[in-house]
Amino acid sequence: MTDYYEDDNEVNDLLLENELSQEDDEFNDELTINELLESLERSSGSTSSLTTTINNNNKSTNNNNNQLKNIENEQENTSGESSQTLRKRLAGLADTKAGMESVDKDRVNEIIYEASKGSAFFENERKKDHALTERINAMLTKYETIRHLNLSKEEHIVDNMIRELEKERDLSQFICHVDMDAFYASVEELEQPELKNIPFAVGGMAMLSTSNYLARKFGVRSAMPGFIGMKLCPHLKIVKPHYEKYQVISNKVRKVFIKYDPNFSPMSLDEAYLNLTNYMNEHNMTASNVVQKIRDEIFQDTQLTASAGVAANKKLSKICSDINKPNGQYDLPNDREAIHTFIRNMRIRKIPGIGRVTERVLAALGVETVGDVYNRRAILYRLLSPISFKSICCSYLGIGSTTVKRVTFQKSMSVERTFSPISTREELFNKVNELSKLLEKDLEEKNYKGKTVGIKIKLTSFDVRVRAKTLPYSVYRASDIAKVAKELIAKEMPVSLRLMGVKLSSLETKNTTSVKKFFSNMDKTKQIPAKRSIETSSLDTHFEDNDQNNNKDDITMDSIKKKQKQEETNKNDIDEQRSEENNIDPATCPICNRLLYLDNTLFNQHVDECLSRAEVRAILKAESERRKQEAIEQQEREQQKGNGKSLLDYYSRPGPS
């Protein structure tokens, strides 16, 4: 259960921009599950024989042949419905979360399986497991068409690719990933110290947000229904979440981060990336000492512990931060050989971006450790898309992003909550009102407004639906957001829900600067009796003229400025002449700083026009920037696709002798 959610398209956008994103408690980078599976389905499995060889890969080719039996076994296991794969799916993150290393996984899997039987959750997971099994079987059928081919040419291509990727390795930066230990649970322990000595979890019977380390020893984890947690640990205590408290503590932690990296990148309330390179150079400190200092300061300010990892890039630092949890740190030297040794024998699931589905897909292809990626490189190259394959190769090499920066402008903001099932119109609308108020608060803090209101609902059957409606104007008030969200919910009724989210996208900054400037200068404006009728605004006239010519889309800042300049010249002559007749003293507009000879009514009208023009300028500027960004993103997508060229075209050139 999280405070924010993104739909699939936005998740992919974030992956391309930041390389890193969070899904449940897992960590995703460039490689996404859907993209991986779709690439497998697109692969054609050519039957042509490839004969070009590469001398230094004969040994790995033999290793490939030795693993064919594993592939055949996987194909047998995945035919039809497999209770073993379903058991592992239901277990979720139980074998990878910190604090669960000593858990009897078979026992936990069996308890979860039996406790889930007959529930909507079980049926939903069974369907997903069955669908994945069928897709893997289809993939293995395609694998059969290429398994007997000579794939030495593909190995040669991949080796060239790896040489190219090595040139991108950056060992000059020191990236730190800080992760608070069992954050929600630890915050609750501050006010209820007695919780430290008993297994407990934060959440409800429907879903748990996190668990303390005592509960994890029983297999209780986040993203697990509370009733299953009670089966694993009958004396488990479940505490309701208090998000306001978590936000307060998170703000204290971030005040520590900003001292060491003003551009630190928060990933959630309880974790962030920092680039420590500049701080280390300025204070002549080692990475290890800086990280220890950060953790000490966090504890001093919050009485909570944090774990951290520091390495050459974000991907490695994320892995390192999990090694000595809780309340520890791990430092990986910025050295190519040290990185390769560190990651070679690691389970593929430990790599950021490899979740339970991707793990199973790769296991079906004989990839269980990071080192297996190289041994199976020819098969992976033939079956995966260029983007997926490159991502996996980067993981094998331990190469990742070193860019740490804050997101200066969000594309969307949202709030979601999990709860006990609700179904009546009153209950659903009350939940919409509750979430809309929380969202309004977040929007106010960031000074955002937006045009697209969306909802995300999860039924008691665990089916998820996402709906949205775009308005012709921007909103930010809870009442306006709730009105649209209720319309969307009403169209889905009757429904019984266990999760709801409300979202606002197409965000822009609320333009309040000019208004504040106007009121701050009110005392400088001379009040003059009104003696003239209101004239038509030049901006309105401009739009009316364009409407008559059906040229709304051709409105530009140049056309507005040209027309305004012409009309303002004429108006100034008239204003000066009338001011002499009426003895009106001049006043300066606080927006455009022009000296005006207008009475009070017309002066106020002029200020309104200026505010409207500023709004139009902001809209046109935002639209121009949006189109430029779309053009840049389109160009990047074309480059990623290689303008129709495949990896075969790019990497088939001979390697260095």
C-alpha positions in Angstrom: 0.0 0.0 0.0 1.5 3.3 -1.1 0.6 6.9 -1.1 1.3 7.3 -4.8 0.6 5.2 -7.8 1.3 5.5 -11.5 -0.3 3.8 -14.4 1.7 1.6 -16.8 2.5 4.3 -19.3 3.7 6.7 -16.7 5.8 4.0 -15.0 7.5 3.4 -18.3 8.1 7.1 -18.7 9.7 7.3 -15.3 11.9 4.3 -16.0 13.2 5.9 -19.2 13.9 9.2 -17.3 15.2 8.0 -14.0 16.1 4.3 -14.6 14.6 3.7 -11.2 11.1 3.2 -9.9 9.4 1.5 -7.1 6.7 -1.2 -7.4 5.4 -2.7 -4.1 8.7 -3.0 -2.2 10.6 -4.1 -5.2 12.9 -2.0 -7.4 12.5 -1.6 -11.1 14.8 -0.1 -13.7 14.9 -0.1 -17.5 13.6 -3.6 -17.8 9.9 -4.0 -17.2 7.9 -7.2 -16.9 5.4 -6.3 -19.7 8.2 -5.2 -22.0 10.1 -8.4 -21.4 7.2 -10.7 -22.0 6.0 -8.8 -25.1 9.5 -9.0 -26.5 9.5 -12.7 -26.0 6.2 -13.0 -27.8 7.5 -10.9 -30.7 10.6 -13.0 -31.2 10.4 -15.1 -34.4 12.9 -17.8 -33.8 14.7 -17.9 -37.2 15.6 -21.3 -38.5 18.6 -20.2 -40.6 22.0 -21.6 -39.7 24.5 -19.1 -38.4 28.1 -20.2 -38.9 30.4 -17.4 -37.9 32.5 -18.3 -34.9 34.3 -16.4 -32.1 37.3 -18.1 -30.7 37.2 -16.9 -27.1 33.6 -18.1 -26.5 34.0 -21.9 -27.1 34.0 -22.6 -23.4 30.7 -20.6 -22.8 29.1 -22.4 -25.7 29.8 -25.7 -24.0 28.3 -24.3 -20.8 25.2 -23.5 -22.8 24.9 -27.1 -24.0 25.3 -28.4 -20.4 22.2 -26.3 -19.4 19.8 -27.7 -22.0 18.6 -30.3 -19.6 17.6 -27.5 -17.2 15.6 -25.9 -20.0 13.8 -29.1 -20.7 12.9 -29.6 -17.1 11.5 -26.1 -16.8 9.4 -26.7 -19.9 7.9 -29.8 -18.3 7.3 -28.0 -15.0 5.5 -25.1 -16.7 3.1 -27.2 -18.8 -0.4 -26.8 -17.3 -1.0 -25.4 -13.8 1.9 -25.9 -11.4 1.1 -25.8 -7.7 4.8 -25.2 -7.0 4.9 -22.0 -9.1 1.7 -20.8 -7.6 3.0 -21.4 -4.1 6.1 -19.4 -4.9 4.0 -16.6 -6.5 1.8 -16.4 -3.4 4.9 -16.2 -1.3 5.9 -13.0 -3.1 8.9 -11.3 -1.6 9.3 -13.6 1.3 12.7 -15.0 0.3 14.3 -11.6 -0.7 13.2 -9.2 2.0 15.8 -8.2 4.7 15.2 -10.1 7.9 13.7 -13.2 6.1 16.9 -15.0 5.3 16.4 -17.7 8.0 12.7 -18.2 7.3 11.6 -21.8 6.5 10.4 -20.9 3.0 8.7 -24.2 2.2 6.7 -24.0 5.5 5.8 -20.3 4.8 4.8 -21.1 1.2 2.6 -24.0 2.3 0.8 -21.9 5.0 0.2 -19.0 2.6 -1.1 -21.5 0.0 -3.5 -23.2 2.3 -4.7 -20.0 4.0 -5.4 -18.4 0.6 -7.4 -21.2 -0.8 -11.0 -20.3 -1.7 -10.3 -16.5 -1.4 -10.6 -14.0 -4.2 -6.9 -13.3 -3.7 -6.1 -16.9 -4.4 -8.2 -17.2 -7.5 -6.7 -14.0 -8.9 -3.2 -15.2 -8.3 -4.0 -18.6 -9.8 -5.3 -17.0 -13.0 -2.1 -14.8 -13.2 0.1 -17.8 -12.6 -1.7 -19.9 -15.3 -1.4 -17.0 -17.8 2.3 -16.6 -17.1 2.8 -20.4 -17.5 1.2 -20.4 -20.9 3.3 -17.4 -22.0 6.5 -19.2 -20.8 5.5 -22.3 -22.6 5.0 -20.4 -25.8 8.4 -18.8 -25.4 10.0 -22.2 -24.9 8.3 -23.4 -28.0 10.1 -20.7 -29.9 13.3 -21.6 -28.0 13.1 -25.1 -29.5 13.4 -23.6 -33.0 16.8 -22.1 -32.2 18.3 -24.4 -29.6 20.1 -26.7 -32.1 21.5 -23.8 -34.2 25.1 -22.6 -34.1 24.8 -19.4 -32.2 28.4 -18.4 -32.2 27.7 -15.4 -34.3 25.3 -14.1 -31.7 27.9 -14.6 -29.1 30.3 -12.6 -31.1 27.8 -9.8 -31.5 27.1 -9.8 -27.7 30.8 -9.7 -26.9 31.1 -6.6 -29.2 28.2 -5.1 -27.4 29.7 -5.7 -24.0 32.9 -4.1 -25.1 30.9 -1.0 -26.1 29.0 -1.0 -22.8 32.2 -1.1 -20.9 33.1 2.2 -22.3 30.1 3.7 -20.6 31.2 2.5 -17.1 31.6 5.5 -14.8 33.7 4.8 -11.7 34.2 8.5 -10.8 31.0 8.9 -8.7 30.1 7.7 -5.2 26.4 7.1 -5.0 24.7 6.3 -1.8 21.3 4.6 -1.2 19.8 5.2 2.2 16.9 3.1 3.3 15.1 3.5 6.7 14.7 0.2 8.6 11.1 -1.0 8.7 10.1 2.7 8.6 6.4 2.6 9.4 6.9 0.0 12.1 9.8 1.9 13.6 7.8 5.2 13.8 5.0 3.3 15.6 7.6 2.0 18.1 8.6 5.5 19.0 5.2 6.2 20.6 4.6 2.5 21.7 8.0 1.2 22.9 6.3 -2.1 24.0 6.0 -3.0 20.3 9.7 -3.5 20.1 9.5 -6.8 21.9 6.6 -8.4 20.0 6.0 -9.3 16.3 3.7 -6.7 14.8 2.8 -5.2 11.4 1.3 -1.9 10.2 -1.8 -2.1 8.1 -5.1 -4.0 8.3 -6.6 -7.4 7.8 -6.9 -6.6 4.1 -3.3 -5.6 3.5 -0.1 -5.0 5.5 2.2 -2.1 4.7 5.2 -3.4 6.6 6.3 -5.6 9.5 9.0 -5.3 12.1 11.9 -7.7 12.1 10.4 -10.0 14.7 7.4 -10.6 12.5 9.6 -11.1 9.5 11.1 -14.2 11.2 7.7 -15.8 10.9 7.4 -14.9 7.2 5.2 -11.8 7.7 6.0 -9.1 5.2 4.6 -6.1 3.4 2.1 -6.4 0.6 0.6 -9.4 2.4 -3.1 -9.7 3.5 -3.4 -9.3 7.2 -5.4 -12.5 7.6 -2.5 -14.5 6.1 0.0 -12.8 8.4 -2.1 -14.0 11.3 -1.9 -17.6 10.0 1.9 -17.3 9.8 2.1 -15.7 13.3 -1.0 -16.2 15.4 0.1 -13.7 18.1 0.9 -11.0 15.4 -0.3 -7.5 16.5 -1.7 -5.3 13.6 -1.4 -1.6 14.1 -3.3 1.0 12.0 -1.1 3.3 9.9 -0.6 7.0 10.7 0.6 8.6 7.5 0.9 12.1 9.0 3.4 10.9 11.5 5.4 9.1 8.8 5.5 12.3 6.7 6.8 14.4 9.7 9.7 11.9 10.3 10.4 11.7 6.6 10.8 15.5 6.5 13.4 15.3 9.3 15.4 12.6 7.5 15.3 14.7 4.3 16.7 17.7 6.1 19.7 15.5 6.9 20.1 14.4 3.3 20.1 17.9 1.9 23.2 18.8 3.9 25.2 16.2 2.0 23.6 16.4 -1.4 21.2 19.4 -2.2 20.1 17.5 -5.3 19.3 14.2 -3.5 16.6 12.0 -5.1 13.9 10.8 -2.8 12.3 7.5 -3.9 9.7 7.3 -1.2 9.1 8.5 2.3 11.8 6.2 3.6 14.6 6.0 1.0 16.7 8.2 -1.2 19.8 8.4 -3.4 22.6 10.8 -2.7 25.7 11.6 -4.7 28.4 12.1 -2.1 31.2 12.9 -4.5 31.3 16.6 -4.0 30.9 16.4 -0.3 33.7 13.9 0.0 36.0 16.2 -2.1 35.1 19.3 -0.1 35.6 17.7 3.3 38.4 15.3 2.4 36.4 12.3 3.7 36.0 8.7 2.5 32.6 7.5 1.3 32.4 5.1 4.3 32.9 7.9 6.8 30.4 10.2 5.1 27.7 7.4 5.1 28.3 6.6 8.7 28.0 10.3 9.5 24.7 10.5 7.7 23.3 7.5 9.5 24.4 8.8 12.9 22.8 12.2 12.2 19.5 10.5 11.2 19.4 8.6 14.4 20.3 11.7 16.4 17.4 13.6 14.9 14.7 10.8 14.7 15.8 8.0 17.0 15.4 5.7 14.0 18.0 3.6 12.3 18.9 3.5 8.6 20.8 1.2 6.4 22.9 2.3 3.5 25.0 1.2 0.6 27.6 3.2 -1.4 28.9 2.2 -4.8 29.7 3.5 -8.2 26.1 3.7 -9.4 22.5 3.6 -8.2 21.9 0.0 -9.1 24.8 -1.3 -7.1 24.2 1.0 -4.1 20.6 -0.2 -3.9 21.9 -3.8 -3.7 24.5 -2.8 -1.1 22.0 -1.1 1.2 20.3 -4.4 1.7 23.3 -6.4 2.7 23.8 -5.3 6.3 20.2 -4.5 7.2 19.1 -3.5 9.7 21.2 -0.6 11.0 24.3 -1.3 8.8 26.1 -0.2 5.7 28.1 -1.8 2.9 30.8 -0.1 0.8 31.6 -1.5 -2.6 34.9 -0.2 -4.1 34.7 1.7 -7.3 36.8 -0.9 -9.1 35.8 -3.0 -12.1 37.1 -6.3 -10.9 35.7 -5.8 -7.4 32.3 -5.1 -8.9 32.4 -8.1 -11.2 33.4 -10.4 -8.3 30.7 -8.9 -6.1 27.9 -9.4 -8.6 28.9 -12.6 -10.5 27.4 -15.2 -8.2 24.4 -13.2 -7.0 20.9 -14.5 -7.5 19.3 -12.8 -10.5 16.4 -11.8 -8.3 18.7 -9.6 -6.2 19.2 -7.3 -9.1 17.1 -4.1 -9.1 14.4 -4.5 -11.8 14.2 -8.3 -11.5 10.9 -9.2 -9.9 9.2 -12.6 -9.4 7.8 -12.7 -12.9 11.0 -11.7 -14.7 12.9 -14.1 -12.4 10.7 -17.0 -13.5 11.0 -16.0 -17.2 14.8 -15.9 -17.0 14.9 -19.1 -15.0 13.1 -20.8 -17.9 16.0 -19.7 -20.1 18.6 -21.1 -17.7 19.5 -17.8 -16.0 19.5 -18.1 -12.2 22.6 -16.1 -11.3 24.0 -13.0 -12.7 26.9 -15.0 -14.2 24.4 -17.1 -16.1 23.6 -14.0 -18.2 26.9 -14.3 -20.1 26.7 -18.1 -20.4 23.2 -17.8 -21.9 23.9 -14.5 -23.8 23.2 -15.9 -27.3 19.8 -17.3 -26.3 18.8 -14.1 -24.5 20.0 -12.1 -27.5 17.7 -14.1 -29.9 14.6 -14.0 -27.7 14.7 -10.6 -26.0 14.1 -7.2 -27.5 17.2 -4.9 -27.8 16.1 -2.7 -24.8 15.5 -5.7 -22.5 18.7 -7.4 -23.6 20.8 -4.3 -23.1 19.3 -3.8 -19.6 20.2 -7.4 -18.6 23.7 -7.0 -20.0 24.2 -3.8 -17.9 23.1 -5.7 -14.9 25.6 -8.5 -15.7 28.4 -5.8 -15.9 27.2 -3.9 -12.9 26.7 -0.8 -14.9 24.0 1.7 -13.9 23.0 5.3 -13.8 25.0 7.8 -11.8 22.5 10.6 -12.2 21.0 11.8 -9.0 18.6 14.7 -9.2 15.2 15.8 -7.9 12.2 15.7 -10.1 11.5 19.4 -10.4 8.1 19.0 -11.9 5.8 16.1 -11.4 3.5 14.8 -14.2 0.9 13.6 -11.7 0.1 13.3 -8.0 -2.1 10.7 -6.4 -3.2 9.2 -3.2 -4.5 5.6 -2.6 -5.5 3.6 0.3 -6.3 -0.1 1.0 -9.2 -0.8 3.3 -11.8 -3.4 4.4 -14.3 -4.0 1.5 -16.9 -1.3 0.9 -19.7 -1.3 -1.7 -22.5 1.2 -0.9 -22.8 4.4 -2.8 -22.4 6.4 0.5 -19.2 4.5 1.5 -17.6 4.8 -1.9 -18.4 8.6 -2.1 -17.1 9.2 1.4 -13.8 7.5 0.5 -13.6 9.7 -2.6 -14.0 12.8 -0.4 -11.4 11.5 2.0 -8.8 10.9 -0.7 -9.6 14.1 -2.5 -8.9 16.1 0.6 -5.5 14.4 1.0 -4.7 15.0 -2.6 -5.7 18.7 -2.3 -3.3 19.0 0.6 -0.4 17.6 -1.5 -1.3 19.8 -4.4 -1.3 22.9 -2.2 2.2 22.1 -0.9 3.6 21.8 -4.4 1.4 24.7 -5.8 0.0 22.4 -8.5 -3.3 22.2 -10.4 -4.2 19.8 -13.2 -6.8 18.9 -15.8 -7.1 15.1 -15.8 -8.8 13.5 -12.8 -8.3 9.7 -12.5 -9.3 6.9 -10.2 -7.7 3.5 -9.5 -9.9 0.9 -7.9 -9.2 -2.7 -6.9 -12.2 -4.9 -6.5 -12.6 -7.6 -3.8 -11.9 -10.0 -6.7 -8.5 -8.3 -7.0 -9.2 -7.0 -10.5 -7.8 -3.5 -11.0 -9.5 -0.8 -13.0 -8.2 2.6 -14.0 -10.4 5.4 -15.3 -9.8 9.1 -16.1 -11.5 12.2 -17.4 -9.8 15.3 -18.8 -11.4 18.7 -18.1 -11.2 21.8 -20.3 -9.8 23.7 -17.3 -7.5 23.0 -14.4 -8.6 22.1 -10.8 -7.0 21.6 -7.5 -9.7 21.9 -4.9 -10.9 18.7 -3.2 -14.6 19.5 -4.1 -13.8 19.8 -7.8 -11.6 16.7 -7.9 -14.2 14.7 -5.9 -17.0 15.7 -8.2 -15.2 14.2 -11.3 -14.0 11.1 -9.3 -17.5 10.4 -8.2 -18.7 10.5 -11.8 -16.1 7.9 -12.7 -16.9 5.7 -9.7 -20.6 5.9 -10.4 -20.1 4.5 -13.9 -18.4 1.4 -12.3 -21.2 0.7 -9.8 -22.2 -1.7 -8.4 -18.7 -2.6 -7.1 -17.1 -3.9 -3.9 -13.7 -2.4 -3.4 -10.7 -3.0 -1.2 -8.5 -0.3 -2.6 -9.1 3.2 -4.1 -6.8 5.8 -5.5 -7.5 9.4 -6.7 -5.1 11.0 -9.1 -4.6 14.4 -10.8 -2.4 14.6 -13.9 -1.6 17.1 -16.7 -0.2 19.2 -13.9 0.9 22.8 -14.1 2.0 25.3 -11.6 -0.7 27.7 -10.3 0.1 31.2 -11.6 -0.2 33.2 -8.4 2.8 35.4 -8.7 1.2 38.2 -10.6 -1.8 38.3 -8.3 0.4 38.6 -5.2 2.4 41.3 -6.9 -0.8 43.2 -7.6 -2.0 43.1 -4.0 1.4 43.9 -2.7 1.4 47.1 -4.7 -2.2 48.1 -4.0 -1.1 50.8 -1.5 0.9 52.5 -4.3 -2.2 52.8 -6.6 -4.1 56.0 -6.5 -7.9 55.6 -6.1 -9.7 57.8 -8.7 -13.5 58.1 -9.2 -14.9 56.2 -12.1 -16.3 58.3 -14.9 -15.9 56.1 -18.0 -17.6 53.1 -19.4 -15.7 49.8 -19.7 -14.1 49.2 -23.1 -13.7 45.9 -24.8 -10.4 44.2 -23.8 -7.8 43.9 -26.5 -7.2 40.3 -25.6 -10.9 39.4 -26.0 -11.0 41.3 -29.3 -8.0 39.3 -30.5 -9.7 36.0 -29.7 -13.0 37.1 -31.3 -11.2 38.1 -34.5 -9.5 34.7 -34.6 -12.7 32.9 -33.9 -14.3 34.6 -37.0 -11.5 33.4 -39.2 -11.5 29.9 -37.6 -7.8 30.3 -36.7 -7.8 29.4 -33.0 -4.9 27.1 -33.4 -2.8 29.8 -35.0 -2.8 32.1 -32.0 0.8 32.9 -31.0 2.6 35.2 -28.6 3.8 37.3 -31.6 0.3 37.8 -32.9 -1.0 38.8 -29.4 1.8 41.2 -28.8 1.5 42.8 -32.3 -2.2 43.4 -31.8 -1.8 44.6 -28.2 0.9 47.1 -29.2 -1.3 48.6 -31.9 -4.3 48.9 -29.7 -2.3 50.2 -26.7 -0.8 53.0 -28.8 -4.3 54.1 -29.8 -5.6 53.8 -26.2 -2.7 55.8 -24.8 -3.5 58.7 -27.0 -7.2 58.5 -26.0 -6.3 58.0 -22.3 -3.9 61.0 -22.2 -6.5 63.2 -23.9 -9.3 62.2 -21.5 -7.1 62.5 -18.5 -6.5 66.1 -19.3 -10.2 66.7 -19.5 -11.0 64.9 -16.2 -7.8 65.9 -14.3 -6.9 62.2 -13.6 -3.5 61.6 -12.1 -1.4 58.7 -13.7 -1.0 55.4 -11.9 1.4 52.5 -12.7 0.1 49.0 -13.4 1.7 46.6 -11.0 1.8 43.9 -13.7 3.1 45.5 -16.8 4.6 48.6 -15.1 2.9 51.0 -17.6 1.9 54.5 -16.6 -1.9 54.8 -17.1 -4.3 57.7 -17.1 -7.4 55.7 -16.0 -10.1 56.0 -13.4 -10.5 53.3 -10.8 -12.8 51.1 -12.7 -10.8 51.1 -15.9 -7.6 50.7 -14.0 -8.9 47.6 -12.3 -10.1 46.3 -15.7 -6.6 46.9 -17.1 -5.1 44.9 -14.3 -7.5 42.1 -14.9 -6.5 42.1 -18.6 -2.8 41.9 -17.6 -3.4 39.0 -15.3 -5.3 37.2 -18.1 -2.5 37.9 -20.6 0.0 36.5 -18.1 -2.1 33.4 -17.8 -2.2 33.1 -21.6 1.5 33.6 -21.8 2.0 30.9 -19.2 -0.3 28.5 -21.1 1.4 29.2 -24.5 4.8 28.8 -22.9 3.8 25.5 -21.2 2.3 24.2 -24.5 5.5 25.2 -26.4 7.7 23.4 -23.8 5.4 20.4 -23.9 5.7 20.1 -27.7 9.5 20.5 -27.5 9.7 17.8 -24.8 7.5 15.5 -26.9 9.7 16.0 -29.9 12.8 15.2 -27.8 11.2 12.1 -26.4 10.1 11.0 -29.8 13.7 11.4 -31.1 15.0 9.4 -28.1 12.4 6.6 -28.8 13.6 6.5 -32.5 17.2 6.3 -31.4 16.4 3.5 -28.9 14.7 1.6 -31.8 17.8 2.2 -33.8 15.8 3.7 -36.7 14.8 0.3 -37.7 18.2 -1.3 -37.1 18.6 -4.2 -34.7 21.5 -5.1 -32.5 22.6 -7.4 -35.2 23.2 -4.5 -37.5 25.1 -2.5 -34.9 27.3 -5.0 -33.2 28.1 -7.4 -36.0 31.2 -5.5 -37.0 34.5 -7.2 -36.1 35.9 -6.7 -32.6 39.4 -5.4 -32.0 42.1 -7.9 -32.9 
